[in-house]
Amino acid sequence: MRLKRILSLFIAFTFIFASSVFAKPFEGKTEGVGIFVGEVACYGEHEIRPEFLATFKEQLWQSLKEFESKGKLHTVGDDKWLGGGNTAPGFAGIIQFDSVLKDIHMDAIAYGPSFQRESANVKMTYYAEHALGEDYFWDDDKLAARKQMIGKPYRISPKLTEAAKTVGREYGADYLLFCNLVDADIKLKNSMFNASTTLNERPKQIKVASFFYLINIKNGLVYEGYNLSDKTGQILNLLGQYGKAMTAQNLLQCMFEVQSKRIVEDMYNEGQKVLGKGA
């Protein structure tokens, strides 16, 4: 009798252990909508310093987790994008999963109503011309019609629409989120280029601009959001809130915090609302 009891306990513990080992990495909180972060990168014409991008990613992750703690959403997948991109091996027959995510991101940028070829980096420009054709960007009527779509849902290419849907279904996501940090520029009194600064002095000017793209996996519709922060306006408020002695590094981190919270709030509120209406 005692032997049977011990054997039963052993089997039970084995089952529990096996369940925890083979559980999918994103299983956990399930309140609110499921968000899969595909990529956070820079496709703007000016290269972003790696440490700037890393700080922005960390702030975005904290903002997502803050909303998650309130039961408004839950993140799915993993957080490998924090280290420079999601490199999950082999996905639904796709060998280079990270490349697929990059393509979905660039497709969302290229088809987005706010995209301007002259403000994109070489890689993004080449991608957009290949996707839409070089003549597209010389057609004033098409460009004017594109601007009329700002704030409205739009569609990316059919091929990558299906890829986005597949990613969402595989990871249990309701939405895919992509962020493009297009500008993070700091000018100090004695320096014109942020690449040569130590960020230990008070800045003369700070500018941060970012786009985000929310994709509804049910229908492949995309919502494009935009955030711009500069020293005039909320940055002066930050100086008043945190102290006038703040260095450029401190202020930049505060700006990233402000922007990341705006992204998550806009995504959760306006993004879902717009995508819910359909195209």
Stockholm file with secondary structure:
# STOCKHOLM 1.0

chainA/1-279         MRLKRILSLFIAFTFIFASSVFAKPFEGKTEGVGIFVGEVACYGEHEIRPEFLATFKEQLWQSLKEFESKGKLHTVGDDKWLGGGNTAPGFAGIIQFDSVLKDIHMDAIAYGPSFQRESANVKMTYYAEHALGEDYFWDDDKLAARKQMIGKPYRISPKLTEAAKTVGREYGADYLLFCNLVDADIKLKNSMFNASTTLNERPKQIKVASFFYLINIKNGLVYEGYNLSDKTGQILNLLGQYGKAMTAQNLLQCMFEVQSKRIVEDMYNEGQKVLGKGA
#=GR chainA/1-279 SS CHHHHHHHHHHHHHHHHHHHHHSCTTCSCCCSEEEEEEEEECCBSSCCCHHHHHHHHHHHHHHHHHHHHTTSEEECSCCGGGGTSCCCEEETTEEEHHHHHHHHHHHHHHHSTTCCGGGBCHHHHHHHHHHHCGGGGGCHHHHHHHHTTTTSCEECCHHHHHHHHHHHHHHTCSEEEEEEEEEEEEEBTTBSCGGGCCSCSCCSEEEEEEEEEEEETTTCEEEEEEEEEEIIIIIHHHHHHHCTTCCHHHHHHHHHHHHHHHHHHHIIIIIHHHHHHCC
#=GC SS_cons         CHHHHHHHHHHHHHHHHHHHHHSCTTCSCCCSEEEEEEEEECCBSSCCCHHHHHHHHHHHHHHHHHHHHTTSEEECSCCGGGGTSCCCEEETTEEEHHHHHHHHHHHHHHHSTTCCGGGBCHHHHHHHHHHHCGGGGGCHHHHHHHHTTTTSCEECCHHHHHHHHHHHHHHTCSEEEEEEEEEEEEEBTTBSCGGGCCSCSCCSEEEEEEEEEEEETTTCEEEEEEEEEEIIIIIHHHHHHHCTTCCHHHHHHHHHHHHHHHHHHHIIIIIHHHHHHCC
//
